[in-house]
Amino acid sequence: MDYFKKILRFARPYRLFAYFNIFSNIFYALFSTLAMISLFPMLAVLFKQTEPVYQKPIWKGFSQAKDYLMEYLNYFVTLRSEDAGEGNALMLMVVLVITMFFLKNVFGYLAMYFITFLRNGVLKDLRNALYKKTVELPISYYSEKRKGDTIARITTDVLEIQHSFLSILELIVREPLTILFTILAMVSISPKLTLFVFIFLPLSGFLISLIGKSLKRKSDKVQKEQGQFLSILEETLGGLRVIKAFNAETRFISIFKNSTKRFYTFSNSLLNRQNLASPTSEFFGIAAIGVILWYGGQMVLVEQSLQPELFITYMGLAYQILTPAKAISKASYGVKKGNAAAERVLEILETENPISEIENPVVKTDFNQEIELKNISFKYEDEYILKNFDLTVPKGSTVALVGQSGSGKSTIANLVTRFYDVNEGDITIDGINIKDLSKKSLRGLMGLVTQDSILFNDTVKNNIGLGKENASEEEIMEAAKIANAHDFIMELPQGYETNIGDSGNKLSGGQKQRLSIARAVLKNPPIMILDEATSALDTESERLVQDALEKMMKNRTSIVIAHRLSTIQNANTIVVLNKGEIVEQGTHEQLLSKKGTYNKLVEMQSLG
């Protein structure tokens, strides 16, 4: 029920629809019972069981309601029969039955109509909250989790909540009230027979509940496996080129088949257990009806303490209890399935974001002095990537970070942008700790160009326009010209309106990188971080991109992570890293003259 309460908070904005639903369900339950009771006067007229009554009966309170209704029926039929014949009285009884069933169905439809807005509203808001949380959580969260599992939670798990948890909202009022009104009607017809019936119902209810015990566990397995094969699919689509190049199709098909086979087994087990619910509850219900037929038949035929038409009406009421009872038992299984889905959804929603903001953070819009990394240490898991690291980047200077793979270069970019937080030490901008700045204003000061050009399945214009909200076409074109991208964009089929495909796969590596640079240029930040921006390019593309980067870095503070040393010879300071520590620092010429680590790196790249 804790999960149910947490999910229900998403229903608050739609509570008006809930009130209308409850109102409609009350009348649905009332007219469901009255529809069955209205069969009795029709049967009484049909079987000529009415006795002539010429004086209108007097109401003497609820304790004698049954006698009053019987007498009033006889009085009404007597008047109608004398005026227009028994056929006319029967016709009126049939109209009464049809009216009751019509009103029942009208209110049934209205109840479903209002609950639809509530269910779909909760579904929408739940997905929006999950997506917002997905975007807000730090990058480190997704290095530990499978992306496919997150996708499964936002899609199938949320749908499961809608089908199971939220369907209960339809039953909370309607089914219990239908049962209550029906029982009251049954008691008014025959308290003795009703008492006999309810000796058997708890027994059948207990037997039905045994089936649902393991449903949550089985449902959890199904949903986890669904996340597993969605992850495999997502990885396959992302790495299709590598899979084909290494003839690994058979291996990945086998991995996917094993996952779907497990899903098949878990789903069969879950659905077969779930499918057992309906026939089991129906069987026990019919068994109860059989017992009523036997005992009620004794009262009609042997004891003659119950009228036949009342007994037929009673049987209709008793059978009517089965439908809401089955719905409630089915809903209890739904709760168990919904619990597993809600647990997985709430796990994301309730995950604490370790990259948090202080209360009333500083909003900084300019950069005046320096970026300083003071004695910082950082580890992703157990081993420190950076140890007691110090670095100062003055305003307007270009600082290049070089070193072998794994030396901690990209980690510095991740820490300065606060994608991760340092374990020890401080990073400050103009003397203000970046933990005291709002994340939005911190990242607003920085432009980022990475080795992998992250582009989206959209137009060239919208990909560049991501750098600045509501940028004009002139600003986008100017940024593209600075990035040496304008000429190739104009050669595309629709120019700036050309869709570049998934991850920009319609463009070459150099073209994608120049779009990334154009995006950073459009943002026009005072601090630029370039993470191996030219390492994946051919010579011609590198020349164009390097030219674009040099234009962009003019009058800016830049932190450049470089693999190709030819690209950073003009940097104000080159910092040489080895296993998270600074081993050398200086200009290109100073470091060459030392004949140390930097000189060796240059000689290895044949640039000396």
C-alpha positions as CSV (number, residue, x, y, z in Angstrom):
1,M,0.0,0.0,0.0
2,D,3.0,2.3,0.5
3,Y,3.8,2.1,-3.2
4,F,0.1,2.7,-4.0
5,K,0.0,5.9,-1.9
6,K,3.2,7.2,-3.5
7,I,1.8,6.7,-7.0
8,L,-1.6,8.2,-5.9
9,R,0.1,11.6,-5.2
10,F,0.3,12.0,-9.0
11,A,-3.5,11.8,-9.1
12,R,-4.0,15.1,-7.0
13,P,-4.2,17.4,-10.1
14,Y,-7.0,15.2,-11.4
15,R,-9.0,14.9,-8.2
16,L,-12.1,16.6,-9.8
17,F,-12.3,13.7,-12.2
18,A,-12.0,11.3,-9.3
19,Y,-15.0,13.0,-7.5
20,F,-17.1,12.8,-10.6
21,N,-16.1,9.1,-11.0
22,I,-17.1,8.4,-7.4
23,F,-20.4,10.2,-7.8
24,S,-21.1,8.2,-11.0
25,N,-20.1,4.9,-9.4
26,I,-22.4,5.4,-6.5
27,F,-25.4,5.7,-8.9
28,Y,-24.0,2.8,-11.0
29,A,-24.0,0.5,-7.9
30,L,-27.5,1.7,-6.9
31,F,-29.1,1.2,-10.3
32,S,-27.3,-2.2,-10.6
33,T,-29.2,-3.4,-7.6
34,L,-32.4,-1.7,-8.5
35,A,-32.2,-3.2,-12.0
36,M,-32.2,-6.7,-10.5
37,I,-34.9,-5.8,-7.9
38,S,-37.1,-4.4,-10.7
39,L,-37.3,-8.0,-12.2
40,F,-39.5,-9.0,-9.2
41,P,-42.6,-6.9,-10.0
42,M,-42.4,-8.0,-13.7
43,L,-42.2,-11.7,-12.6
44,A,-45.0,-11.1,-10.1
45,V,-47.3,-9.8,-12.8
46,L,-46.2,-12.4,-15.3
47,F,-46.9,-15.3,-12.9
48,K,-50.1,-13.6,-11.6
49,Q,-48.7,-13.6,-8.0
50,T,-50.2,-10.1,-7.2
51,E,-53.2,-9.9,-4.9
52,P,-55.8,-7.2,-5.4
53,V,-55.2,-4.2,-3.1
54,Y,-57.6,-1.3,-3.4
55,Q,-56.2,0.9,-0.6
56,K,-52.9,2.8,-1.0
57,P,-50.4,1.4,1.7
58,I,-48.9,3.6,4.4
59,W,-45.1,3.9,4.9
60,K,-44.2,2.7,8.4
61,G,-40.4,2.9,8.3
62,F,-37.4,1.0,6.8
63,S,-38.0,-2.0,9.1
64,Q,-41.2,-2.7,7.1
65,A,-40.0,-1.5,3.7
66,K,-40.3,-4.9,2.1
67,D,-44.0,-5.3,3.1
68,Y,-44.7,-1.7,2.0
69,L,-43.2,-2.3,-1.5
70,M,-45.1,-5.6,-1.9
71,E,-48.4,-3.9,-1.0
72,Y,-47.7,-0.9,-3.2
73,L,-46.9,-3.2,-6.1
74,N,-50.2,-5.0,-5.6
75,Y,-52.0,-1.7,-5.3
76,F,-50.4,-0.4,-8.5
77,V,-51.1,-3.6,-10.5
78,T,-54.7,-3.7,-9.3
79,L,-55.4,-0.1,-10.5
80,R,-53.6,-0.6,-13.8
81,S,-55.3,-4.0,-14.5
82,E,-58.8,-2.6,-13.8
83,D,-58.1,0.5,-16.0
84,A,-56.3,-1.1,-19.0
85,G,-55.9,-4.8,-18.4
86,E,-53.0,-7.0,-17.1
87,G,-51.0,-6.6,-20.4
88,N,-50.7,-2.9,-19.8
89,A,-49.4,-3.5,-16.2
90,L,-46.8,-6.0,-17.6
91,M,-45.7,-3.5,-20.2
92,L,-45.1,-0.9,-17.5
93,M,-43.1,-3.4,-15.5
94,V,-40.9,-4.2,-18.6
95,V,-40.4,-0.4,-19.1
96,L,-39.3,-0.1,-15.5
97,V,-36.7,-2.9,-15.9
98,I,-35.3,-1.4,-19.1
99,T,-35.1,2.1,-17.5
100,M,-33.2,0.7,-14.5
101,F,-30.7,-1.1,-16.8
102,F,-30.4,2.0,-19.0
103,L,-29.6,4.3,-16.0
104,K,-27.1,1.7,-14.7
105,N,-25.2,1.7,-18.0
106,V,-25.3,5.5,-18.4
107,F,-23.7,6.0,-15.0
108,G,-21.3,3.1,-15.7
109,Y,-20.1,4.9,-18.9
110,L,-19.8,8.2,-17.1
111,A,-17.6,6.6,-14.4
112,M,-15.3,5.2,-17.1
113,Y,-15.3,8.5,-18.9
114,F,-14.1,10.4,-15.9
115,I,-11.5,7.8,-14.7
116,T,-10.0,7.8,-18.2
117,F,-8.8,11.4,-17.7
118,L,-7.4,10.6,-14.3
119,R,-5.6,7.4,-15.4
120,N,-4.0,9.0,-18.5
121,G,-3.2,12.2,-16.6
122,V,-1.3,10.2,-14.0
123,L,0.4,8.2,-16.8
124,K,1.6,11.4,-18.5
125,D,2.8,13.1,-15.2
126,L,4.6,9.9,-14.1
127,R,6.4,9.6,-17.4
128,N,7.3,13.3,-17.3
129,A,8.6,13.0,-13.7
130,L,10.7,9.9,-14.7
131,Y,12.1,11.7,-17.8
132,K,12.9,14.8,-15.7
133,K,14.7,12.6,-13.1
134,T,16.5,10.7,-15.8
135,V,17.9,14.0,-17.2
136,E,18.8,15.4,-13.7
137,L,20.6,12.3,-12.4
138,P,24.4,12.5,-12.8
139,I,26.3,10.7,-15.6
140,S,27.8,8.3,-13.0
141,Y,24.3,6.8,-12.4
142,Y,24.2,5.6,-16.0
143,S,27.7,4.1,-15.9
144,E,26.3,1.7,-13.3
145,K,22.8,1.1,-14.8
146,R,21.7,-0.3,-18.2
147,K,20.1,2.2,-20.4
148,G,17.6,-0.4,-21.6
149,D,16.4,-1.0,-18.0
150,T,15.7,2.8,-17.6
151,I,13.7,2.7,-20.9
152,A,11.7,-0.3,-19.7
153,R,10.8,1.5,-16.5
154,I,9.6,4.6,-18.4
155,T,7.6,2.5,-20.9
156,T,6.3,-0.9,-19.8
157,D,6.5,-0.4,-16.0
158,V,4.5,2.8,-16.1
159,L,1.9,1.1,-18.3
160,E,1.8,-1.8,-15.8
161,I,1.0,0.8,-13.1
162,Q,-1.8,2.2,-15.2
163,H,-3.3,-1.2,-16.0
164,S,-3.0,-2.6,-12.4
165,F,-2.8,0.2,-9.8
166,L,-4.9,2.8,-11.5
167,S,-7.6,0.2,-12.5
168,I,-8.2,-0.2,-8.8
169,L,-9.5,3.3,-8.6
170,E,-12.4,2.2,-10.7
171,L,-13.2,-0.6,-8.2
172,I,-12.6,1.2,-4.9
173,V,-16.1,2.7,-4.9
174,R,-18.1,0.8,-7.6
175,E,-17.6,-2.8,-6.7
176,P,-17.8,-2.6,-2.9
177,L,-21.0,-0.4,-3.1
178,T,-22.5,-2.8,-5.7
179,I,-21.9,-5.7,-3.2
180,L,-23.2,-3.6,-0.3
181,F,-26.5,-2.6,-2.0
182,T,-26.9,-6.1,-3.4
183,I,-26.5,-7.7,0.1
184,L,-29.0,-5.2,1.6
185,A,-31.5,-6.2,-1.0
186,M,-30.8,-9.9,-0.4
187,V,-31.2,-9.5,3.4
188,S,-34.5,-7.7,2.8
189,I,-35.7,-10.6,0.7
190,S,-34.5,-13.4,3.0
191,P,-32.2,-12.9,6.0
192,K,-32.0,-16.6,6.6
193,L,-30.9,-17.5,3.0
194,T,-28.4,-14.6,3.0
195,L,-26.8,-15.8,6.3
196,F,-26.4,-19.3,4.7
197,V,-24.7,-17.8,1.6
198,F,-22.1,-15.9,3.7
199,I,-21.0,-19.0,5.5
200,F,-19.5,-20.1,2.1
201,L,-18.1,-16.9,0.7
202,P,-15.2,-16.4,3.1
203,L,-14.1,-19.9,2.4
204,S,-14.0,-19.4,-1.3
205,G,-12.3,-16.0,-0.9
206,F,-9.5,-17.6,1.2
207,L,-8.9,-20.2,-1.5
208,I,-8.7,-17.6,-4.2
209,S,-6.3,-15.4,-2.3
210,L,-3.8,-18.3,-2.1
211,I,-3.2,-18.0,-5.9
212,G,-2.0,-14.4,-5.7
213,K,0.8,-14.9,-3.2
214,S,3.7,-15.3,-5.6
215,L,2.5,-12.9,-8.3
216,K,4.7,-9.9,-7.2
217,R,7.9,-12.0,-7.3
218,K,7.1,-13.5,-10.7
219,S,6.1,-10.1,-12.1
220,D,9.4,-8.6,-10.8
221,K,11.4,-11.2,-12.8
222,V,9.4,-10.5,-16.0
223,Q,10.0,-6.7,-15.7
224,K,13.7,-7.1,-15.0
225,E,14.2,-9.4,-17.9
226,Q,12.3,-7.0,-20.2
227,G,14.8,-4.3,-19.1
228,Q,17.6,-6.8,-19.9
229,F,16.6,-7.5,-23.5
230,L,15.8,-3.8,-24.2
231,S,19.4,-3.1,-23.1
232,I,20.8,-5.7,-25.5
233,L,18.7,-4.1,-28.3
234,E,19.9,-0.6,-27.4
235,E,23.5,-1.7,-27.4
236,T,23.1,-3.6,-30.6
237,L,21.7,-0.6,-32.5
238,G,24.5,1.6,-31.0
239,G,27.2,-0.8,-32.0
240,L,25.8,-2.4,-35.2
241,R,28.9,-1.3,-37.3
242,V,31.3,-3.1,-34.9
243,I,29.0,-6.2,-34.7
244,K,29.0,-6.6,-38.4
245,A,32.7,-5.8,-38.8
246,F,33.6,-8.6,-36.4
247,N,31.0,-11.1,-37.7
248,A,29.5,-11.1,-34.2
249,E,25.9,-11.3,-35.4
250,T,25.5,-14.9,-34.3
251,R,26.8,-14.2,-30.8
252,F,24.5,-11.2,-30.2
253,I,21.5,-13.1,-31.7
254,S,22.3,-15.9,-29.2
255,I,22.5,-13.4,-26.2
256,F,19.2,-11.9,-27.2
257,K,17.6,-15.3,-27.7
258,N,18.7,-16.4,-24.2
259,S,17.1,-13.2,-22.7
260,T,13.8,-13.6,-24.6
261,K,13.8,-17.3,-23.6
262,R,14.0,-16.4,-20.0
263,F,11.3,-13.7,-20.5
264,Y,9.2,-16.4,-22.2
265,T,9.5,-18.7,-19.2
266,F,8.9,-16.0,-16.6
267,S,5.9,-14.6,-18.6
268,N,4.3,-18.1,-19.0
269,S,4.6,-18.7,-15.3
270,L,3.2,-15.3,-14.4
271,L,0.3,-15.4,-16.9
272,N,-0.7,-18.9,-16.1
273,R,-0.9,-18.1,-12.4
274,Q,-2.8,-14.9,-13.3
275,N,-5.2,-16.7,-15.7
276,L,-6.0,-19.2,-12.9
277,A,-7.6,-16.3,-10.9
278,S,-10.7,-15.8,-13.1
279,P,-11.8,-19.5,-13.5
280,T,-11.1,-20.2,-9.9
281,S,-13.2,-17.3,-8.6
282,E,-15.9,-18.2,-11.1
283,F,-16.0,-21.8,-10.1
284,F,-16.2,-21.0,-6.4
285,G,-18.9,-18.4,-7.2
286,I,-21.0,-21.0,-9.2
287,A,-20.5,-23.5,-6.3
288,A,-22.0,-20.9,-4.0
289,I,-24.9,-20.3,-6.4
290,G,-25.4,-24.1,-6.5
291,V,-25.7,-24.2,-2.7
292,I,-28.1,-21.3,-2.8
293,L,-30.3,-23.1,-5.4
294,W,-30.4,-26.2,-3.2
295,Y,-31.1,-24.3,0.1
296,G,-33.4,-21.7,-1.5
297,G,-35.3,-24.4,-3.4
298,Q,-36.0,-26.1,-0.1
299,M,-37.5,-22.8,1.2
300,V,-39.7,-22.4,-1.9
301,L,-40.8,-26.0,-2.4
302,V,-40.7,-27.7,1.0
303,E,-41.0,-24.9,3.7
304,Q,-42.9,-22.5,1.3
305,S,-41.4,-19.7,3.3
306,L,-40.2,-17.8,0.1
307,Q,-42.2,-16.8,-3.0
308,P,-40.9,-18.3,-6.3
309,E,-40.6,-14.8,-8.0
310,L,-38.7,-13.5,-5.0
311,F,-36.4,-16.5,-5.1
312,I,-35.6,-15.9,-8.8
313,T,-34.9,-12.2,-8.1
314,Y,-32.7,-13.3,-5.2
315,M,-30.8,-15.6,-7.5
316,G,-30.2,-12.7,-9.9
317,L,-28.9,-10.6,-7.0
318,A,-26.6,-13.5,-5.8
319,Y,-25.2,-13.9,-9.2
320,Q,-24.7,-10.2,-9.5
321,I,-22.3,-10.3,-6.5
322,L,-20.0,-12.6,-8.5
323,T,-19.0,-9.9,-11.1
324,P,-17.7,-7.3,-8.5
325,A,-16.2,-10.1,-6.4
326,K,-14.3,-11.4,-9.4
327,A,-13.2,-7.9,-10.3
328,I,-11.9,-7.3,-6.7
329,S,-10.0,-10.6,-6.7
330,K,-8.5,-9.8,-10.1
331,A,-7.6,-6.3,-8.8
332,S,-5.8,-7.9,-5.9
333,Y,-3.6,-9.8,-8.4
334,G,-3.1,-6.5,-10.3
335,V,-1.9,-4.8,-7.1
336,K,0.8,-7.5,-6.7
337,K,1.9,-7.0,-10.3
338,G,1.6,-3.2,-10.0
339,N,3.7,-3.4,-6.8
340,A,6.7,-4.8,-8.7
341,A,6.4,-2.1,-11.4
342,A,5.8,0.7,-8.9
343,E,8.9,-0.4,-6.9
344,R,11.1,-0.1,-10.0
345,V,9.6,3.3,-11.1
346,L,9.9,4.7,-7.5
347,E,13.5,3.5,-7.3
348,I,14.4,6.0,-10.0
349,L,12.1,8.8,-8.7
350,E,13.5,8.4,-5.1
351,T,17.1,8.2,-6.1
352,E,19.1,10.9,-4.4
353,N,21.1,13.0,-6.8
354,P,24.7,13.1,-5.4
355,I,25.4,16.2,-7.5
356,S,23.1,18.4,-5.4
357,E,22.8,22.2,-5.0
358,I,23.0,24.1,-1.8
359,E,20.0,26.1,-0.7
360,N,20.1,29.5,-2.4
361,P,23.1,28.8,-4.7
362,V,25.1,31.6,-6.2
363,V,24.1,32.6,-9.8
364,K,27.2,33.7,-11.7
365,T,26.9,35.1,-15.1
366,D,30.5,36.3,-15.8
367,F,34.1,35.1,-15.5
368,N,36.7,37.6,-14.4
369,Q,39.9,36.0,-12.8
370,E,40.7,32.3,-12.8
371,I,39.7,28.7,-12.5
372,E,41.5,27.0,-9.6
373,L,41.8,23.3,-8.8
374,K,43.1,23.1,-5.2
375,N,44.6,19.9,-4.0
376,I,41.8,17.7,-5.5
377,S,41.6,13.9,-5.4
378,F,39.0,11.9,-7.2
379,K,38.1,8.2,-7.8
380,Y,35.4,6.6,-9.9
381,E,35.4,3.4,-7.8
382,D,38.3,2.2,-5.6
383,E,41.4,3.5,-7.2
384,Y,42.2,7.3,-7.3
385,I,42.4,8.8,-10.8
386,L,43.6,12.1,-9.6
387,K,45.7,12.6,-6.4
388,N,46.5,15.9,-4.7
389,F,46.1,17.7,-8.0
390,D,46.7,21.5,-8.3
391,L,46.1,23.7,-11.4
392,T,45.3,27.3,-12.0
393,V,43.8,28.5,-15.3
394,P,44.0,32.3,-15.6
395,K,41.3,34.2,-17.5
396,G,42.2,34.5,-21.3
397,S,44.8,31.7,-21.2
398,T,44.8,28.3,-22.9
399,V,45.8,25.4,-20.8
400,A,46.4,22.1,-22.5
401,L,46.3,18.7,-20.7
402,V,48.4,15.9,-22.3
403,G,49.4,12.4,-21.2
404,Q,48.7,8.7,-21.9
405,S,45.2,7.3,-21.9
406,G,44.0,6.8,-18.3
407,S,46.1,9.6,-16.9
408,G,43.0,11.7,-15.8
409,K,42.7,14.3,-18.6
410,S,39.0,13.8,-19.3
411,T,38.3,13.4,-15.6
412,I,39.4,17.0,-15.1
413,A,36.9,18.2,-17.7
414,N,34.1,16.1,-16.0
415,L,35.0,17.7,-12.6
416,V,35.2,21.3,-13.8
417,T,31.8,21.0,-15.5
418,R,30.6,19.2,-12.3
419,F,29.4,16.1,-14.0
420,Y,31.1,14.4,-11.0
421,D,32.1,15.9,-7.6
422,V,35.6,15.7,-6.2
423,N,36.3,13.4,-3.3
424,E,38.8,15.8,-1.7
425,G,39.8,19.4,-2.4
426,D,38.0,22.3,-4.1
427,I,37.4,23.7,-7.6
428,T,36.8,27.4,-7.6
429,I,35.8,30.0,-10.3
430,D,36.8,33.6,-9.3
431,G,37.3,32.3,-5.8
432,I,33.8,30.8,-5.5
433,N,33.5,27.0,-4.9
434,I,31.6,25.5,-7.9
435,K,29.5,23.5,-5.3
436,D,28.1,26.9,-4.2
437,L,27.1,27.9,-7.7
438,S,23.9,26.8,-9.3
439,K,24.5,24.0,-11.8
440,K,22.7,26.0,-14.5
441,S,24.9,29.1,-14.1
442,L,28.1,27.0,-13.8
443,R,27.4,25.2,-17.1
444,G,26.2,28.5,-18.6
445,L,29.8,29.8,-18.3
446,M,31.2,26.8,-20.2
447,G,31.1,25.4,-23.7
448,L,32.0,21.8,-24.3
449,V,33.3,20.1,-27.5
450,T,34.0,16.4,-27.0
451,Q,35.7,13.7,-29.1
452,D,32.4,12.1,-29.8
453,S,30.1,14.6,-31.5
454,I,26.8,14.2,-29.7
455,L,24.1,15.2,-32.3
456,F,20.4,14.6,-32.3
457,N,18.0,13.3,-34.9
458,D,16.8,16.7,-36.0
459,T,17.7,19.5,-38.5
460,V,21.1,21.1,-38.7
461,K,19.5,24.4,-37.6
462,N,18.1,22.8,-34.4
463,N,21.3,21.0,-33.6
464,I,23.3,24.2,-33.7
465,G,20.5,26.2,-32.1
466,L,20.8,24.0,-29.0
467,G,23.7,26.3,-28.0
468,K,21.4,29.3,-27.4
469,E,17.6,29.4,-26.8
470,N,15.6,31.3,-29.4
471,A,18.7,32.0,-31.5
472,S,18.0,33.8,-34.8
473,E,18.9,32.3,-38.2
474,E,21.6,34.9,-38.7
475,E,23.2,34.0,-35.4
476,I,23.1,30.3,-36.3
477,M,24.7,31.0,-39.7
478,E,27.4,33.2,-38.2
479,A,28.3,30.4,-35.7
480,A,28.4,27.9,-38.6
481,K,30.8,30.2,-40.6
482,I,33.2,30.6,-37.6
483,A,33.1,26.7,-37.3
484,N,33.9,26.3,-41.0
485,A,30.5,24.5,-41.4
486,H,28.5,26.9,-43.4
487,D,29.8,25.8,-46.9
488,F,29.1,22.1,-46.4
489,I,25.7,22.9,-44.8
490,M,24.6,24.9,-47.9
491,E,25.5,21.8,-50.1
492,L,23.0,19.6,-48.1
493,P,19.6,18.9,-49.8
494,Q,17.6,21.4,-47.6
495,G,20.5,23.4,-46.2
496,Y,20.0,24.3,-42.6
497,E,16.6,22.5,-42.6
498,T,18.2,19.1,-43.5
499,N,17.6,16.3,-41.0
500,I,21.0,14.8,-40.1
501,G,19.7,11.4,-39.0
502,D,20.2,9.4,-35.8
503,S,23.3,10.7,-34.0
504,G,24.1,12.7,-37.2
505,N,24.9,9.5,-39.2
506,K,24.2,11.3,-42.5
507,L,27.3,13.4,-42.0
508,S,31.1,12.6,-41.9
509,G,33.1,12.8,-38.7
510,G,34.6,16.2,-39.6
511,Q,31.2,17.6,-40.5
512,K,29.7,16.4,-37.2
513,Q,32.6,17.9,-35.2
514,R,32.2,21.3,-37.0
515,L,28.5,21.3,-36.1
516,S,29.4,20.6,-32.4
517,I,31.9,23.5,-32.6
518,A,29.2,25.8,-34.2
519,R,26.9,24.9,-31.3
520,A,29.6,25.9,-28.8
521,V,30.3,29.1,-30.7
522,L,26.6,30.0,-30.7
523,K,26.5,29.6,-26.9
524,N,29.5,32.1,-26.7
525,P,30.7,31.1,-23.2
526,P,33.7,32.7,-21.5
527,I,35.2,29.3,-20.7
528,M,35.7,26.6,-23.4
529,I,36.5,22.9,-22.7
530,L,37.8,20.9,-25.6
531,D,38.0,17.1,-24.9
532,E,40.2,15.6,-27.7
533,A,38.1,17.5,-30.2
534,T,40.2,16.5,-33.2
535,S,41.5,13.0,-32.3
536,A,39.0,11.1,-34.5
537,L,39.5,13.2,-37.7
538,D,41.4,12.8,-40.9
539,T,44.1,15.4,-41.9
540,E,41.8,17.5,-44.1
541,S,39.0,17.6,-41.5
542,E,41.5,18.2,-38.7
543,R,42.8,21.3,-40.5
544,L,39.3,22.7,-40.9
545,V,38.3,21.8,-37.4
546,Q,41.6,23.1,-35.9
547,D,41.1,26.4,-37.7
548,A,37.5,26.6,-36.4
549,L,38.7,25.9,-32.8
550,E,41.4,28.6,-33.0
551,K,38.8,31.1,-34.1
552,M,36.5,30.0,-31.3
553,M,39.3,30.1,-28.6
554,K,40.2,33.8,-29.4
555,N,39.7,35.9,-26.3
556,R,38.4,33.0,-24.3
557,T,39.7,30.9,-21.4
558,S,40.3,27.3,-22.7
559,I,41.0,24.0,-21.2
560,V,42.2,21.7,-24.0
561,I,42.5,17.9,-23.6
562,A,44.7,16.8,-26.5
563,H,45.8,13.6,-28.0
564,R,47.4,15.1,-31.1
565,L,50.1,17.3,-29.7
566,S,50.3,19.3,-33.0
567,T,47.0,21.0,-32.0
568,I,48.3,22.5,-28.7
569,Q,51.7,23.9,-29.5
570,N,50.4,27.5,-29.1
571,A,48.9,26.9,-25.6
572,N,50.0,29.3,-22.8
573,T,50.6,26.3,-20.5
574,I,50.9,22.6,-21.3
575,V,50.4,20.3,-18.3
576,V,51.7,16.7,-18.7
577,L,49.9,14.1,-16.6
578,N,50.9,10.6,-15.6
579,K,48.6,8.5,-13.4
580,G,46.7,11.5,-12.1
581,E,49.7,13.6,-11.2
582,I,51.4,16.5,-12.9
583,V,54.9,15.5,-14.0
584,E,55.7,18.5,-16.2
585,Q,54.4,22.0,-16.8
586,G,55.3,24.8,-19.2
587,T,55.1,26.1,-22.8
588,H,55.8,23.8,-25.8
589,E,59.4,25.1,-26.2
590,Q,60.1,24.9,-22.4
591,L,59.0,21.3,-22.3
592,L,60.9,20.2,-25.4
593,S,64.1,21.7,-23.9
594,K,63.6,19.6,-20.7
595,K,63.9,16.4,-22.8
596,G,61.4,14.7,-20.4
597,T,58.0,13.0,-20.7
598,Y,56.6,15.6,-23.1
599,N,59.6,15.4,-25.4
600,K,59.1,11.6,-25.6
601,L,55.4,12.0,-26.4
602,V,56.3,14.4,-29.3
603,E,59.0,12.1,-30.6
604,M,56.5,9.2,-30.5
605,Q,54.1,11.2,-32.7
606,S,57.0,12.1,-35.1
607,L,56.5,15.8,-34.6
608,G,59.8,16.8,-33.0
